[in-house]
Amino acid sequence: MARLRLGPLLRYVDGARATVWVEADRPCTAEVRCADGTRGTARTFQVAGHHYALVTVEGLRPGTDTAYEVTLDATPVWPLPDSPFPASTIRTPGGDGEDAAALRVTFGSCRWAAPPAKTSHLHDLGHRGTAGKGKEHDPVGPDALDTLAARIAADPAAPRPDVLLLLGDQVYADEVSQATRRWLAARRDLSEPPGDQVADYEEYTHLYYESWLDPEVRWLLSTVPSCMIFDDHDVIDDWNTSASWLAEMRATPWWRERVLSGLMSYWVYQHLGNLPPEELERDELFAAVRATPDGTDALRAHAATADADPPARHPTTAPQAWRSAPTPARSRWSYRRDFGRVRLLMVDTRAARVLDEDRRAMLAPGEAAWLREQALEGGCDHLLIGTSLPWLLPHLIHDAEGWNAALCRGERGARWARFGEDLRRRADLEHWAAFPTSFDALAALIADAGSGADAPATVCVLSGDVHHAYVAEPTWPTGTDPDARVLQLTCSPVHNSIPASIRLGFRFGWSRVGRALGRRFARHGRLPRSAVDWRRTGGPWFGNHLMTLTLRGRAAELRLDRARAEKGGGERLETVERTTLAP
């Protein structure tokens, strides 16, 4: 009898369709059966000895909330027996009333797996005990996803997110828990590289089990649709930070298996569910993986190509501003989702980089052309650009990254270039600001997309990575501000920590003194003036957070919730900021 190893994850949902992802312990047929009589089935496909299915359910009615169950070979496997949670449901957009017209987008990034229940025992999958049992002490505070799940479960009929955006570092391949370290040590010799970091596909699957078998998170992901994109820790800290970094990593004996396994597992566990059913039907890789008894070789070849491209395939293309793309628009990991008149563009800012110092770009030409094409299509009330790395940073950090980029490309000579590369790696100086041409090009694209008679009401850049939350608002040179309100909305972490010294550094980075110091860096690096200026209009806030955008027509409201431990025990989400972005 087939058993459910992981999931279900509710991924894509529109007014009539939904996709549900599962992992089983053997080949089988997965079926999603909805209470309204709709259902969908899919045969599992195999990758590296693991069995997965992505089930499409069609014929759903708009504006409904339909409970569902999952069967494997006709045997019910979800909901779990004696589950304390309400039924998992598929809530489709549409219907009547003011609340039905609202879209709630909740987002955040950077989540360490929460500690397991104190009373849990290791099954063959290493999953946790049932919800409601006391958890071990959590050194980084309550998990914001756990507390969101508790809020929804307590009142399933109350407003809840229509989609959850996870903006990177869903798993930490290079910073594993003590439990995972013990599991790795039982599997191989940790004195051999890569030591207590994950090494291959099987070890990546363990990270997903550890993170997504958390009972609260498992139920949350089964009932709230999600969109995901990777960041560096999904593979390794500072992934693709520079050409010299990449050359050094490729020279190690363990890196190739690590990066290919990271991309393969990302495709299976995260990327497939990002795509709507019609794109899945056209996806040649998805077809190839399902057409063979074992799709490992096809997926591995795809990952190898993705790792080699764009750095190896665009060595002669300078990163021009994105007004006239030199190559056809295309994307491998970035994607678009439309929620009525709200458009989400999730952008790959890790694997799409061009790393040659004299052509350095956050996005390869084809990726940049894809982003421009999608952003300028028009016809939306709100444009959301999801990028794991913030576009607008504290001014001191922005100028320091631009200065460092100038040093690394030789603006002050070879000696300064060597210093710059060492500093870049030590201080993680590799955000949009470290790719100055790309930073300015994104500013120009946002201005174009936000201007004109068909401009959206807001253009919001949604980001994480920096382990605190803030809101920043740019301004363009006099008279050139776009018609849309443009905002950088940064929310991180969902469940992680930040040292007190770094907190002080971020606060100082926003200060007048920090800004003046940044200007000195800019002068030393001979940096031209940035295409935009900006000011912080909210934060910084520290702790485990989630941000929620509520969008009604052309109106927009932002809420920031922080996970807090209560004095008498338990955890909850507390609203710490609420503001109107567009009337």
C-alpha positions as CSV (number, residue, x, y, z in Angstrom):
1,M,0.0,0.0,0.0
2,A,1.4,3.4,-1.0
3,R,1.9,6.0,1.7
4,L,2.1,9.8,1.7
5,R,5.7,10.9,2.4
6,L,5.2,14.7,2.0
7,G,2.4,17.0,1.1
8,P,-0.1,17.7,-0.1
9,L,0.9,21.2,-1.2
10,L,-1.8,23.3,-2.8
11,R,0.1,25.3,-5.4
12,Y,-1.7,26.9,-8.4
13,V,-5.3,28.0,-8.0
14,D,-7.6,30.0,-10.4
15,G,-11.3,30.3,-10.7
16,A,-11.7,26.8,-12.2
17,R,-8.5,24.9,-11.6
18,A,-6.0,23.9,-9.0
19,T,-2.8,21.9,-8.8
20,V,-1.8,19.8,-5.8
21,W,1.7,18.3,-5.3
22,V,2.4,15.1,-3.3
23,E,5.3,12.8,-2.7
24,A,4.5,9.1,-2.2
25,D,6.8,6.2,-1.0
26,R,6.3,4.1,-4.2
27,P,4.8,4.3,-7.7
28,C,1.0,4.9,-7.6
29,T,-1.9,6.9,-8.8
30,A,-2.6,10.0,-6.8
31,E,-6.1,11.4,-6.7
32,V,-7.5,14.7,-5.3
33,R,-11.2,14.3,-4.5
34,C,-13.2,17.5,-3.7
35,A,-16.4,17.6,-1.7
36,D,-18.2,19.2,-4.6
37,G,-17.5,16.1,-6.8
38,T,-14.6,17.5,-8.8
39,R,-11.5,15.5,-8.9
40,G,-8.2,15.0,-10.6
41,T,-5.7,12.2,-10.9
42,A,-2.0,11.8,-11.9
43,R,0.4,8.9,-12.1
44,T,3.6,9.5,-10.0
45,F,6.9,10.1,-11.7
46,Q,10.3,9.1,-10.3
47,V,13.4,11.1,-9.6
48,A,16.4,9.5,-7.8
49,G,14.2,6.8,-6.2
50,H,11.5,9.2,-5.0
51,H,8.0,9.3,-6.4
52,Y,6.0,12.5,-7.0
53,A,2.8,13.6,-8.6
54,L,1.3,17.0,-9.5
55,V,-2.4,16.6,-9.7
56,T,-4.6,19.1,-11.7
57,V,-8.2,19.5,-10.6
58,E,-10.5,21.1,-13.1
59,G,-14.1,22.1,-13.1
60,L,-14.0,24.0,-9.8
61,R,-16.6,26.9,-9.4
62,P,-15.4,30.5,-8.8
63,G,-15.8,31.9,-5.4
64,T,-16.1,28.6,-3.5
65,D,-14.2,27.0,-0.6
66,T,-14.1,23.2,-1.2
67,A,-12.7,20.6,1.1
68,Y,-10.6,17.9,-0.5
69,E,-8.9,14.6,0.3
70,V,-6.0,12.8,-1.2
71,T,-5.9,9.1,-2.1
72,L,-3.0,7.0,-3.3
73,D,-4.2,4.0,-5.4
74,A,-7.7,4.7,-4.0
75,T,-6.6,4.5,-0.4
76,P,-7.2,7.8,1.6
77,V,-4.0,9.3,2.9
78,W,-5.1,12.9,3.6
79,P,-6.3,14.3,5.9
80,L,-4.2,12.5,8.4
81,P,-6.0,10.3,11.0
82,D,-6.9,12.3,14.2
83,S,-5.7,15.6,12.6
84,P,-6.4,18.5,14.9
85,F,-6.7,20.9,11.9
86,P,-9.8,21.8,9.9
87,A,-10.2,20.2,6.5
88,S,-7.8,21.3,3.8
89,T,-9.7,23.3,1.2
90,I,-9.3,24.8,-2.2
91,R,-10.6,28.4,-2.2
92,T,-11.1,29.7,-5.7
93,P,-11.2,33.5,-6.5
94,G,-14.4,35.1,-7.7
95,G,-17.9,35.4,-6.3
96,D,-19.8,38.4,-5.0
97,G,-19.2,40.9,-2.2
98,E,-16.5,43.3,-1.2
99,D,-14.4,40.6,0.5
100,A,-14.5,38.4,-2.7
101,A,-13.0,41.3,-4.7
102,A,-9.9,41.5,-2.5
103,L,-6.7,39.7,-3.1
104,R,-4.5,39.0,-0.1
105,V,-0.8,38.4,-0.9
106,T,1.3,37.3,2.1
107,F,5.1,37.1,1.7
108,G,8.4,36.6,3.4
109,S,11.7,34.7,3.2
110,C,14.4,32.9,5.1
111,R,13.0,30.1,7.1
112,W,14.9,27.6,9.2
113,A,12.9,24.5,10.1
114,A,11.3,25.0,13.5
115,P,12.4,22.7,16.3
116,P,10.5,19.4,16.5
117,A,7.9,18.5,19.1
118,K,9.5,17.4,22.4
119,T,7.5,14.1,22.3
120,S,8.1,13.3,18.7
121,H,10.0,10.2,17.7
122,L,11.8,9.5,14.5
123,H,9.8,7.5,12.0
124,D,11.4,6.3,8.8
125,L,10.9,9.8,7.4
126,G,12.1,11.6,10.5
127,H,8.9,13.6,10.8
128,R,7.5,15.3,13.8
129,G,4.8,14.3,16.2
130,T,1.3,15.6,16.0
131,A,0.4,19.2,16.5
132,G,-0.4,20.4,20.0
133,K,2.5,18.6,21.7
134,G,5.1,20.9,23.2
135,K,7.9,21.9,21.0
136,E,11.6,22.2,21.9
137,H,12.9,25.6,22.9
138,D,13.2,27.7,19.8
139,P,16.4,29.9,20.0
140,V,15.2,32.2,17.2
141,G,11.7,32.7,18.4
142,P,8.3,31.6,17.0
143,D,8.0,30.6,13.4
144,A,5.8,33.0,11.5
145,L,4.4,30.3,9.3
146,D,3.4,28.2,12.4
147,T,1.6,31.2,13.9
148,L,-0.1,32.0,10.6
149,A,-1.4,28.4,10.4
150,A,-2.7,28.6,14.0
151,R,-4.5,31.9,13.2
152,I,-6.2,30.4,10.1
153,A,-7.0,27.1,11.8
154,A,-8.7,28.9,14.8
155,D,-11.1,30.6,12.4
156,P,-11.2,29.0,8.9
157,A,-14.0,31.4,7.8
158,A,-12.0,34.5,8.5
159,P,-10.0,36.4,5.8
160,R,-6.8,34.5,5.0
161,P,-4.1,34.8,2.4
162,D,-5.1,34.0,-1.2
163,V,-1.5,33.2,-2.0
164,L,1.7,32.8,0.0
165,L,4.9,34.0,-1.6
166,L,8.1,32.4,-0.3
167,L,10.9,34.6,-1.5
168,G,13.9,32.4,-1.0
169,D,15.8,30.3,1.5
170,Q,13.0,27.8,1.9
171,V,15.7,25.3,3.0
172,Y,19.3,25.9,4.2
173,A,21.6,23.5,2.5
174,D,24.7,25.1,4.2
175,E,23.3,25.7,7.7
176,V,21.7,22.5,8.9
177,S,20.1,21.7,12.2
178,Q,21.6,19.5,14.9
179,A,19.2,16.8,14.0
180,T,20.1,16.9,10.3
181,R,23.8,17.0,11.2
182,R,23.3,13.7,13.2
183,W,21.4,12.2,10.2
184,L,24.2,13.2,7.9
185,A,26.9,11.8,10.2
186,A,25.1,8.4,10.2
187,R,25.1,8.5,6.4
188,R,28.7,9.6,5.6
189,D,32.0,10.8,7.0
190,L,31.6,14.5,7.9
191,S,35.3,15.1,7.9
192,E,35.2,14.8,4.1
193,P,33.9,17.9,2.1
194,P,31.3,19.3,2.1
195,G,31.2,18.3,5.8
196,D,28.0,19.0,7.6
197,Q,26.4,20.6,4.6
198,V,24.1,18.7,2.2
199,A,25.9,16.9,-0.6
200,D,23.4,15.2,-2.9
201,Y,19.8,14.9,-3.9
202,E,18.9,12.4,-1.1
203,E,20.1,14.9,1.5
204,Y,18.1,17.7,-0.1
205,T,15.0,15.6,0.2
206,H,15.7,15.3,4.0
207,L,15.8,19.1,4.3
208,Y,12.3,19.4,2.7
209,Y,11.0,16.6,5.0
210,E,12.4,18.4,8.0
211,S,10.9,21.7,7.0
212,W,7.6,20.8,5.4
213,L,6.6,18.0,7.8
214,D,6.2,20.5,10.6
215,P,2.5,19.8,11.3
216,E,1.4,23.4,11.2
217,V,3.3,24.2,8.1
218,R,2.2,21.0,6.4
219,W,-1.4,21.9,7.0
220,L,-0.9,25.6,6.0
221,L,0.7,24.6,2.7
222,S,-2.1,22.2,2.0
223,T,-4.8,24.9,2.2
224,V,-3.1,28.2,1.1
225,P,-1.8,28.3,-2.5
226,S,1.9,29.1,-2.7
227,C,4.5,30.6,-5.1
228,M,8.2,30.1,-4.5
229,I,11.6,31.2,-5.8
230,F,15.1,30.3,-4.6
231,D,17.8,32.4,-3.0
232,D,21.4,31.5,-2.1
233,H,21.0,29.2,0.9
234,D,18.7,26.9,-1.1
235,V,22.1,26.0,-2.6
236,I,24.9,27.7,-0.7
237,D,25.6,31.1,0.9
238,D,26.7,33.7,-1.8
239,W,25.7,31.4,-4.6
240,N,27.0,33.0,-7.9
241,T,28.4,36.1,-6.1
242,S,31.2,36.6,-8.6
243,A,33.1,34.9,-11.5
244,S,36.1,34.1,-9.3
245,W,33.9,32.6,-6.6
246,L,32.2,30.4,-9.2
247,A,35.6,29.3,-10.6
248,E,36.8,28.3,-7.1
249,M,33.7,26.4,-6.4
250,R,33.8,24.5,-9.7
251,A,37.3,23.4,-8.9
252,T,36.2,21.6,-5.7
253,P,35.3,17.9,-6.0
254,W,31.9,18.2,-4.4
255,W,30.4,21.3,-5.9
256,R,29.0,19.9,-9.1
257,E,26.9,17.3,-7.3
258,R,25.8,19.9,-4.8
259,V,24.6,22.5,-7.3
260,L,23.0,19.9,-9.7
261,S,21.1,18.3,-6.7
262,G,20.0,21.7,-5.5
263,L,18.6,22.7,-8.9
264,M,17.0,19.2,-9.4
265,S,15.3,19.3,-6.0
266,Y,14.2,22.9,-6.5
267,W,12.5,21.9,-9.8
268,V,10.7,19.0,-8.1
269,Y,9.7,20.5,-4.8
270,Q,9.2,24.2,-5.6
271,H,9.3,25.1,-9.3
272,L,6.8,22.7,-10.8
273,G,4.0,24.0,-8.6
274,N,4.7,27.6,-9.7
275,L,3.4,26.9,-13.2
276,P,-0.2,27.0,-14.4
277,P,-1.6,23.8,-16.0
278,E,-1.3,25.1,-19.6
279,E,2.4,25.8,-19.1
280,L,2.9,22.4,-17.5
281,E,1.3,20.8,-20.6
282,R,3.8,22.6,-22.8
283,D,6.8,21.9,-20.6
284,E,9.2,19.6,-22.5
285,L,11.1,18.6,-19.4
286,F,8.0,17.7,-17.4
287,A,6.9,15.6,-20.3
288,A,10.3,13.9,-20.6
289,V,10.5,13.1,-16.9
290,R,7.0,11.6,-16.8
291,A,7.6,9.6,-20.0
292,T,10.4,7.4,-18.6
293,P,10.4,5.0,-15.6
294,D,13.1,7.2,-14.0
295,G,13.4,10.9,-15.0
296,T,16.7,11.5,-13.1
297,D,18.9,11.7,-16.2
298,A,16.6,14.1,-18.0
299,L,16.3,16.3,-15.0
300,R,20.0,16.2,-14.2
301,A,20.8,17.2,-17.8
302,H,18.5,20.2,-17.4
303,A,20.1,21.2,-14.2
304,A,23.6,21.0,-15.8
305,T,22.5,23.3,-18.6
306,A,20.9,25.7,-16.2
307,D,24.1,25.8,-14.1
308,A,26.2,26.5,-17.2
309,D,23.8,29.1,-18.6
310,P,24.0,32.2,-18.6
311,P,27.6,32.6,-17.3
312,A,29.1,30.3,-19.9
313,R,26.7,31.2,-22.8
314,H,26.7,35.0,-22.8
315,P,30.4,35.9,-22.4
316,T,30.3,38.7,-24.9
317,T,27.0,40.5,-24.2
318,A,27.3,43.7,-22.2
319,P,24.5,44.4,-19.8
320,Q,22.7,47.2,-21.6
321,A,19.8,49.0,-20.1
322,W,16.8,46.8,-20.8
323,R,15.1,49.1,-23.3
324,S,16.2,47.0,-26.3
325,A,16.9,43.4,-25.6
326,P,19.7,41.9,-27.6
327,T,18.3,38.4,-27.4
328,P,14.8,36.9,-27.5
329,A,12.8,37.1,-24.3
330,R,13.0,33.9,-22.3
331,S,13.3,32.6,-18.8
332,R,14.2,29.4,-17.1
333,W,13.2,29.9,-13.4
334,S,11.4,33.2,-13.4
335,Y,7.7,33.1,-14.0
336,R,4.5,35.1,-14.2
337,R,1.2,34.7,-12.3
338,D,-1.9,36.7,-12.9
339,F,-4.5,37.1,-10.1
340,G,-7.3,39.0,-11.9
341,R,-5.8,42.4,-12.5
342,V,-2.8,41.8,-10.2
343,R,0.3,40.7,-12.0
344,L,3.1,38.9,-10.2
345,L,6.6,38.6,-11.8
346,M,8.8,36.3,-9.8
347,V,12.4,37.0,-10.9
348,D,15.4,34.6,-10.6
349,T,18.3,36.8,-9.2
350,R,20.7,33.9,-8.5
351,A,21.0,31.5,-11.5
352,A,20.4,34.2,-14.1
353,R,23.4,36.3,-13.4
354,V,26.2,37.3,-15.7
355,L,29.4,37.3,-13.6
356,D,32.2,38.6,-15.8
357,E,33.4,41.7,-14.1
358,D,33.3,43.9,-17.2
359,R,29.8,42.6,-18.2
360,R,28.4,42.0,-14.7
361,A,24.5,41.9,-14.7
362,M,21.9,40.6,-12.3
363,L,19.9,39.2,-15.2
364,A,21.2,37.7,-18.4
365,P,19.9,39.5,-21.6
366,G,17.2,37.0,-22.3
367,E,16.0,37.0,-18.7
368,A,16.0,40.8,-18.7
369,A,14.0,40.9,-22.0
370,W,11.5,38.5,-20.5
371,L,11.0,40.7,-17.5
372,R,10.6,43.8,-19.6
373,E,8.1,42.2,-21.9
374,Q,5.9,41.0,-19.0
375,A,6.1,44.3,-17.0
376,L,5.2,46.4,-20.0
377,E,2.2,44.4,-21.2
378,G,-0.2,46.6,-19.3
379,G,-3.7,45.7,-18.2
380,C,-3.1,45.4,-14.5
381,D,-4.0,47.4,-11.5
382,H,-1.0,46.4,-9.4
383,L,2.4,45.1,-10.6
384,L,4.3,43.0,-8.1
385,I,8.0,42.1,-8.8
386,G,9.2,39.4,-6.6
387,T,13.0,39.3,-6.2
388,S,14.6,37.5,-3.3
389,L,17.2,40.3,-3.0
390,P,16.0,43.9,-2.2
391,W,16.3,46.5,-5.0
392,L,16.5,49.4,-2.5
393,L,18.8,48.9,0.5
394,P,19.9,51.3,3.4
395,H,21.9,54.0,1.7
396,L,25.2,53.2,3.3
397,I,24.9,49.5,2.2
398,H,23.9,50.5,-1.3
399,D,26.8,52.8,-1.8
400,A,29.2,50.3,-0.2
401,E,28.1,47.6,-2.7
402,G,28.5,50.0,-5.6
403,W,31.9,51.0,-4.4
404,N,32.9,47.4,-4.0
405,A,31.7,46.5,-7.5
406,A,33.9,49.4,-8.9
407,L,36.9,48.1,-7.0
408,C,36.3,44.5,-8.2
409,R,36.2,45.6,-11.8
410,G,39.5,47.4,-11.4
411,E,38.4,51.0,-11.0
412,R,41.2,51.6,-8.5
413,G,43.8,49.1,-9.7
414,A,44.6,45.4,-9.2
415,R,45.5,45.7,-5.5
416,W,42.1,47.3,-4.7
417,A,40.4,44.7,-6.9
418,R,41.8,41.9,-4.8
419,F,40.7,43.6,-1.6
420,G,37.3,44.2,-3.1
421,E,36.7,40.6,-4.0
422,D,37.7,39.4,-0.5
423,L,35.4,42.0,1.0
424,R,32.5,41.1,-1.3
425,R,32.5,37.5,-0.1
426,R,33.0,38.3,3.6
427,A,30.3,41.0,3.7
428,D,27.8,39.5,1.2
429,L,28.0,42.5,-1.0
430,E,26.0,41.0,-3.9
431,H,22.5,42.6,-4.0
432,W,21.1,44.7,-6.9
433,A,23.4,47.6,-5.8
434,A,26.4,45.4,-6.5
435,F,25.2,45.2,-10.2
436,P,24.9,49.0,-10.8
437,T,23.9,48.8,-14.4
438,S,21.1,46.3,-13.6
439,F,20.0,48.5,-10.6
440,D,19.6,51.5,-12.9
441,A,17.9,49.3,-15.6
442,L,15.4,48.1,-13.2
443,A,14.7,51.6,-12.1
444,A,14.1,52.6,-15.7
445,L,11.8,49.6,-16.3
446,I,9.7,50.3,-13.2
447,A,9.4,54.0,-14.4
448,D,8.2,52.8,-17.8
449,A,5.8,50.2,-16.4
450,G,4.4,52.7,-13.9
451,S,3.8,55.6,-16.4
452,G,1.1,56.4,-18.9
453,A,-2.6,56.2,-19.2
454,D,-2.6,52.4,-18.6
455,A,-0.3,52.6,-15.6
456,P,-1.0,50.4,-12.5
457,A,-1.9,52.1,-9.2
458,T,1.2,50.5,-7.6
459,V,4.4,48.9,-8.5
460,C,5.7,46.9,-5.5
461,V,9.1,45.2,-5.4
462,L,8.7,42.3,-2.9
463,S,11.9,41.0,-1.3
464,G,13.5,39.3,1.6
465,D,17.1,38.1,2.4
466,V,18.3,40.8,4.8
467,H,16.7,39.4,8.0
468,H,14.6,42.5,8.8
469,A,11.6,44.3,7.4
470,Y,11.2,47.8,6.0
471,V,9.4,49.9,3.4
472,A,11.3,52.3,1.1
473,E,9.9,54.6,-1.6
474,P,12.0,55.9,-4.5
475,T,11.9,59.2,-6.3
476,W,13.2,59.9,-9.8
477,P,14.9,63.1,-11.1
478,T,12.6,66.1,-11.0
479,G,9.5,65.7,-13.2
480,T,10.1,62.0,-14.1
481,D,8.3,60.2,-11.3
482,P,6.0,57.5,-12.7
483,D,2.3,57.8,-12.2
484,A,2.1,54.6,-10.1
485,R,3.2,54.6,-6.5
486,V,6.4,52.6,-6.3
487,L,7.5,50.8,-3.2
488,Q,10.2,48.4,-2.0
489,L,8.6,46.0,0.5
490,T,11.1,43.9,2.3
491,C,10.1,41.1,4.8
492,S,12.6,38.8,6.3
493,P,13.0,36.4,8.1
494,V,10.0,34.1,8.5
495,H,12.0,32.1,11.0
496,N,15.7,33.0,11.5
497,S,17.8,35.4,13.5
498,I,20.1,38.4,13.2
499,P,23.0,39.4,15.5
500,A,22.6,42.6,17.5
501,S,25.6,44.1,15.7
502,I,24.0,43.6,12.3
503,R,20.8,45.2,13.6
504,L,22.8,48.2,14.6
505,G,24.5,48.2,11.2
506,F,21.2,48.3,9.3
507,R,19.8,51.1,11.5
508,F,23.0,53.1,11.0
509,G,22.8,52.4,7.3
510,W,19.5,54.4,7.1
511,S,20.8,57.3,9.2
512,R,22.1,60.6,7.9
513,V,25.6,59.8,9.1
514,G,25.4,56.5,7.4
515,R,24.3,58.1,4.2
516,A,27.1,60.7,4.3
517,L,29.6,57.9,4.8
518,G,28.1,56.1,1.9
519,R,28.7,59.1,-0.3
520,R,32.4,59.0,0.5
521,F,32.5,55.3,-0.6
522,A,30.7,56.4,-3.8
523,R,33.3,59.2,-4.5
524,H,36.2,56.8,-3.9
525,G,34.7,54.3,-6.4
526,R,34.0,57.1,-8.9
527,L,30.4,56.0,-9.0
528,P,27.9,58.0,-11.2
529,R,24.8,59.2,-9.5
530,S,22.1,56.5,-9.1
531,A,19.1,56.6,-11.4
532,V,16.8,57.1,-8.3
533,D,16.9,58.3,-4.8
534,W,14.8,56.8,-2.0
535,R,13.7,57.2,1.6
536,R,12.7,54.7,4.2
537,T,9.0,55.1,5.0
538,G,8.6,52.2,7.4
539,G,10.8,50.2,9.8
540,P,13.3,48.8,10.2
541,W,11.5,46.0,12.1
542,F,13.3,43.0,13.6
543,G,11.9,39.6,14.4
544,N,10.1,36.8,12.6
545,H,7.6,38.5,10.2
546,L,5.1,38.2,7.4
547,M,3.9,41.0,5.2
548,T,0.4,41.0,3.6
549,L,-0.8,43.2,0.7
550,T,-4.5,43.5,0.5
551,L,-5.5,44.7,-3.0
552,R,-9.0,45.8,-3.9
553,G,-9.4,47.3,-7.4
554,R,-6.8,50.1,-7.4
555,A,-6.6,50.3,-3.6
556,A,-3.8,48.7,-1.7
557,E,-3.1,48.2,2.0
558,L,0.0,46.8,3.7
559,R,0.0,44.9,7.0
560,L,3.1,43.6,8.9
561,D,2.6,40.8,11.4
562,R,5.2,39.6,13.9
563,A,5.3,36.2,15.5
564,R,5.4,36.5,19.3
565,A,5.6,34.2,22.2
566,E,2.9,34.7,24.8
567,K,3.8,34.9,28.5
568,G,1.5,32.1,29.5
569,G,2.7,29.9,26.7
570,G,1.7,29.6,23.1
571,E,2.5,31.8,20.1
572,R,0.6,34.3,18.0
573,L,0.8,36.8,15.2
574,E,0.7,40.4,16.3
575,T,0.0,43.2,13.8
576,V,2.8,45.8,14.2
577,E,2.1,48.0,11.2
578,R,-0.8,48.8,9.0
579,T,-0.8,51.4,6.3
580,T,-2.6,52.4,3.1
581,L,-0.5,52.4,0.0
582,A,-3.1,53.5,-2.6
583,P,-6.5,54.9,-1.9
